[in-house]
Amino acid sequence: MTAPGTPAGAPAADDDLDVEEALALVREPHSEPQDDGPARSSGGPAVRQPGERPAERHTATSWPHAREIAARAARTARAHGRHGPADTPAGDRRAPVSVPLGDALGLVLAAPLDALTDLPSFDTSAMDGWAVAGPGPWQVREEGVLAGHAQPEPLTDGTAVRIATGARIPADTTAVLRTEHGRTDTQGRLHPTREMFHGQDIRPRGQECRTGDQLLPVGTLVTPAVLGLAAAAGYDTVTVVPRPRAEVLILGDELLTAGLPHDGLIRDALGPMLPPWLRALGADVVAVRRIGDDARALRKAVTASQADLVITTGGTAAGPVDHVHPVLERVGAELLVDGVKVRPGHPMLLARTKEHQHLVGLPGNPLAAVSGLLTLAEPLLRTLAARPAPEPYTLPLKEAVQGHPYDTRLIPVVLRGDHAVPLHYNGPAMLRGIAAADALAVVPPGPALPGGARQGEEAELLDLPWATAGIGVCFT
């Protein structure tokens, strides 16, 4: 929203410059700031010198550095949580917890997974067939051996017994003869139809591990396969890093929760989108609250929250109802990131509101909010949960992408074979492109016209959690 008194033609404070506006700026001589610190002031009125960029560009943080700051902030919070007093919210919440296997999916092991038993815990048949003793042919016993039954009677040379996969091997068994590799003659004796060797198709006790062997180290992501291994090794619970808790505060009096837009009111797109997206990033969303444009209610919600991460939507610029900055100042928060050199999403922010709590302020425009989520919330949540950072990867772009002279651009793309195809409808207020996307392409700022990335040029990609066939797909 453009604040009253904004000069005609100036970009709204809560909006992103579009590419054409940005390119118009680069036609003026300019000097690139050497760091991400605030612009210096002599105390007099701000005067823009020839070639000087607007002050807001000096105070904004570069996109890669903003992500590093978010991860570093989370490491500090994790350390405080591990070592804080047990009677404090942080000391209680961030310490490792023991959870049932059914609740551990997507969490990270905080203790090694050591075998509680030999695997297998007894000699077992690897196939359906016959357990045989000595050389054939063999006389087959009438009773068979099934999985889950007690230790069967030992075999003697020249005898065999029917056996099922997973059943205990009788003592003195030489090998297991598969069903398809044996035949019986008219006298009922069993003959092999191919050469056999000692120990064939027997899984000996401890073949996979012995009691006390480390199966998986600290830091392992709990996948479905990890759950299976833990269960096989005798675990009912595992010790994990707790899921970080997130609270979402939806700001804005203009937002509708149902029906068609009307009379200047618009549908809230972020309320339905952010909670499942945060869950896909590994967070436990404890509350979604609608605050409206109410500074007192926002302050109360922030100070009362016990979440590890508070997410706000909109209100991060300097308009008449943009209350996030004033509220953060009132509660004594420490601003770690105040604006990021990224399009869309420039007016995002990160603040430390309590020793164990952070707030990510997302822009109100939907795609700009997605940018803020992946720039600041994703590395913070990932680090709080002790999940490993994804390995960066690149793909060539199917089409050229226009760059921004000063800022990183995040462009929705679909993956087609060995290329990334840029999608249209990628303006800050649009969700049509990201709704069809598999990833976001990272286009670095262009030092000279035209900037951006050429057709066929490799671009770094940020996968969307549900597009990777991984554990991140978790909407419940």
N, C-alpha and C positions, 0 to 999 in steps of 0.2 A: 504494500500500500504506500502511496506517495504521501509524505507528510505535508501538511499545509505550509505554504511558504517555500516549497522546493522550486528552484528556478526551472522555468520551462526548458525542456530538452535535457535536463540533468537526470541521470538514472535514479530510480527510487532506491532508498536506503536498503530495503530488504530484497531488492532484485539483483540478479546477476547481469552484468553487461553482456550483450550478445556479441557475436564475433565481429560484426561490422563496426559496432561502437568501439570495440577493443582495437581493431585495426586502424580506426581513425586516430586513436591516441598515439599509436606507434609512428604516425607520420610526423609528430612533433619530435624534436630531439629529446632524449631522455637519458637518465643515468640509472643503472640498476643498483639497488641497495646492496651493500656487502654482507649484511646479515639480516636476521628476522627481528631485530630489536626495534623498540619504538623510535620514531623520528625525534631528533633533538630539537629543543626549543630554547631560544634565548630569553624567553619571558615576554617578549613583545608580541604584537599581532603576527599571525602566520602569514608569511609572504611567499608565494610560489615563485621561485627563481626560474630563469629560463632553463628548460630541460629537466626541471624537477617534476617528479611524479606526485600524484595526490598522496596526502599523508596516510590514508587508509591502506595504501599499498605497502608502505614502509612497515606498518605495524603487523600486517598479516604474516603468517608463518607459511613457509613452503610446504607443499603437500607431503613430500617424503618425511620432512622433519616433524610435521604434525603427527604423523603416524608413529614415529619414534617416541615422541613425547607421551602419547597415549599409552603405549606399551610400558614405558618407564614409570609412569604414574601408577599403573596397575601393579608393577613389581614392588613398588614402595608400599602399596596397600596390602599386598599379599604378605610381605615381610612383617608389617605391623600386625596383621591378623594372626600370623603364626606365633609371634612372640608377645602379643598383647595380653594383659590380664584376662583370665577366663571369665571374669564377671563383667567385661565390657562387650558391647555388641561385636566389635571386630575380633576380639580374642575368642569369642564363642563361635562366630560364624565362619571365619576363614580357616580354622583349624581342620585338619583331615577328619573325615567322618567315615563310619562303617555303615554301608547300605546293603540291603538285599540285592541279590544278583538282578532281579527284575527291575530295579531302580537305577542300575549303574550304567546303562547304555549311554554312550557319549561323554562320560566323565573320564577323568585321568587317574591312573593308579597313583596313590600317595605312599604305598608300601609295596615292596616286591611281591610278586605272586610266586611263592615257593610251594613245591609239591607237598601235599599233606599225605600222600600215599605213593606207592609204586604204580606206574601206568604201563601196561595193565597190572592189576594187583594180583593176578595169578596167571599161569599159563593158559592161554585161551585159543580156541579154534578160529582161524581167519576165514574159513569157508564152511559151507554145508558139505557134508560128505561122510567119511568114516575115519575114526581114529584107529590106527592099525599098529600092531606090535610085531617086530621081526619081519622077515621076508614073507611074501605071499606064496601061494594063495592063503586067504584067511577065512576062518570060520566066524561068521557074524553072530554076535549075541542078539537075543530077541529084544532086550530093552535098549532104548536110545538115551542119549545125553542131550539135555536141553539147556539153553541159557537160563541163568538164574537159579539153577538147582545146586544142591550140595555136591561136595567132592564125590565123583563116581568111583566105582570099584576099579582097582588096577587091572591092566591088561596083562595077559601072558602071551609069549611068542606064539604066532600063528592065529591070534584072535583079533577081531575088529568089532567096533560098535558104531552105530549110527550117531552122528554128532551134528549139532546146529552151530551156525556162526555165533561166536561170543560165548559158547559153553566152555566150562572148565575141562581141561585136558586130563584124561585118566593117567594115573601114574604108569610109568614104563611105556608110554606111547612113543613110537618111532617117528610117525609122521601123520599128517592128515591127507587122505586121498579124496580129491574133489569128486562130487557126485558124477560129473560128466566124464571123469577119467577112470571110472570103475565099471565092472560088469560082473554078474553072477552066473555061475554055470548051473547045470541041471541038478547038481548035488548041493546047491546053495552056497558054494564057496565064492569068495570075492577075489577077482583078479584085476590088476592094474592094466590099463590100456596104453600107458606110456611110462617111461622111466621115472622112477621116484628117487628122492634123496632124503637123507636124514634131516628131520626138523621141518620138512616141507609144510607150509601153510599153518605153522604154529607160531603164534605171537608169544614169545617168552615173557615171563614176569619182568617188569622194569625195562622193557624194550624202549619205551618213549622217555621215561624218566624214573629216577629213584627218589624216595622220600627225602625232602630237603633240597633237591635241585631247584635252582632259580629258573622258573619258566618264563617270566617276563619282568623287566625292570621297572622301577619308579619312572613315571612319565609316559607310560604306555596308554594310548587312547583305548577305552573299552569299546570294542566292536562286538557284533554278534559272535564272531569266532572266539574272541577273548572270553565272553560269557560261557561258551561251550567248554573251553579249556578249563576255566575256573571250576565249573560244575564237575567235570570229569576228575579234576584233581582233589575234589572233596570240599570245595568251598560252598557255603550258604550265603556269605556276605563277603564284600571286598572293601578295602580301605581306599578312599578316593578323595580328591580335591573337591570340595562342595561346589555345586553350581552357583555362579554369581547371581544375585537377586537384582532385578531391574524393576523400576516403577516408571510409568509413562504418564506425563502430564500434558494433556491436549489444551493448547491455548487458542483463544480467538472467539469473539462473540458472533462472528459471521458464519459459523459452521453448523450445518444440519447433520443429523444422524439418520435421517430417512427422507425418502421422497425426492422430488426434482428440485434443482436450484430455483429460487424465486426471490424477487424483491431485494436483490443485492446479497442474498444469502447463498452459500455454496455448500456442496456436500463435503464432509470431512473424509478425505482419502487416507489420512495417516492413522486415524484411530483403528480401522480394520487392518491396516497393513503392518504397522510397527510391532505389535505383540507377537504374531507368528514369526516375523522376520527375526526378532530378538531371540525367540526360542530356537530358531534354526541356527543362530550364532552361539547357542549354548547357555542362554540365560533362563532363569526361572522368573517369569513375569508375575510379580506379586500383586500389582494393581495397575489399573488404567483409570485415570481421573480426568474429568473435564473441568477446567478451571475458568475458561473464558478470559476476558481481558480484565483481570482483577488482581492488582499487585498484592493486596493484602492476602487474598486466598493463595496466591502463588507462594508468597513468603511462608505462610503457614504450612503449605504442603511440603515445601523443600525442607524446612526445619524439622518437621515431624517425621519425615521419611527415614526408615531404617534400611533402605535398599543399599546395595553396593554401588548401583548406578541409577541416577535419576535422568530420564530423558524428557526434554521439553521440546515442543514443536512451535515454531514461529516466535516472534517477539525478541529476536536477537539483534535487531538493528537499532536505530535511534529515533523511531517514530513516536507519536504521542501515546500509543498504547503498547509500545515495546518495553515490557517491564523486566525482562530477564537480567540485563546488566544492573539496573538499580537494585533489584532484589538481591543479586549476588553480592553487591557492595554492602547492602544492609546486613546481611548475615555473616559478613567477614570472610567470604570465599576468596580463594586464591585463583586468579585467572592464569591458566597454563597455556591456553591457546585462545587468541581473540581474533578470529578471522583466519582463513586459510586461502592461499593462492591456488584455488581450484575452481573450475567452472563445470557444472553448476555447483552451488553450495558455499560460495565465498563467506557469507556471514555466520558460519558455524562457530561454536566455541566449546572449550573444555575448561572446567573449573574443579578445584578441590574444595568441596563444601564442608567436609569433616575429615578427620584423620584417616578414616576408613571409607570415605564416600566421595564419589565424583559425580559431576553433572555434565552431560553433553547437551548443549543447546543446538537443536536442528533448525535450519531455515524452514519457513512455512510452506514454500513451494515444494510439491511432492518429490520431483526428481532431485532437487537440491537437498531435500531431507535424506533421500537415499544416499547421496554422495556423502553427507555428514555421517550417516550410519556406518558406511564402509570405511570412511577416513578415520573417525575417532572412536566410535563405539566398538567396532569389530576388533581392533588390536587391543583395546582395553579389556573387553570381555574375554577374548582368547587368552590373554596373559593372566587374568584373574583365575581362569579355569585351568591354567598350566598346560593348555593345549599347544602343540607345536605350530609354529608359523608355517603356512603352506609354502611349498617350494615355488619360487617365481618361475613363470614360463612365458614364452612369447609365441605368437603366430603372425605370419604375414597378413596384412590387411588386403581385402579384396578390392577396396576402393580407397582413394585418397581421403584424408580427414583434415579439415581446416584446423589449424592450431590457434592458440591464444598467445599474444606476444609476451605476457608476463606470467600466466597461470597455467597449471596443468589442467587438461580437459579429460573428463571421464565420459566415454561414449558407449552406449549400449551396443552390443554386437551379438550375432548368432554365430555359432561355430559350424562350418560346413567343410567337412574333409579336413584339409590342412590349412584352411584359411579362416580368418575372422571377417565377417561381413558387417560393416557398420549399419546401424538402423537409423531411420529418420525418426521424427517426433522425439527429439532429444533435448528440447527446451526445458528450462528449470521447472516449469509448471506442468510438464507432460509426463504421463505414465505409460502412454501407448507403446513407446519403444522398449522401456525396461520390462514391461509385461511379457514381451515376446523374446527377451534376451536370455542368453546363456551366461554372459559375462559382461564386464565393463573393460573397454580398452583404455589404457593409460597413455595419453598423448602429452608429452612434455611440452613446456612452453617453447615457443619459437623465437630465437634471438633475432631473427630477421624475417622479413616477408618472404614467402607466405607462411612460414612456420608449419606446424602440424606434422603429419606423416604422409608420405607418398604411397601410392598404390604399390603393393608388394613389400613395403617396409615392415620389419618386425615390430610388433607392439606388445608391451607387457599386458597381461590380462588378469583381472580379478574375477575369479569364478563366483557365481551366485550359489548359495549353499545347496539349493535344490537341483542344481544343474550338474552336479559332480558325481552322482550315483554313490555318494559317500554317506557317512554317518550323520552328516550335518542335516539331512532331511528329517526333521523332527518337529512336527507342527502341533504336538499335543502337550 
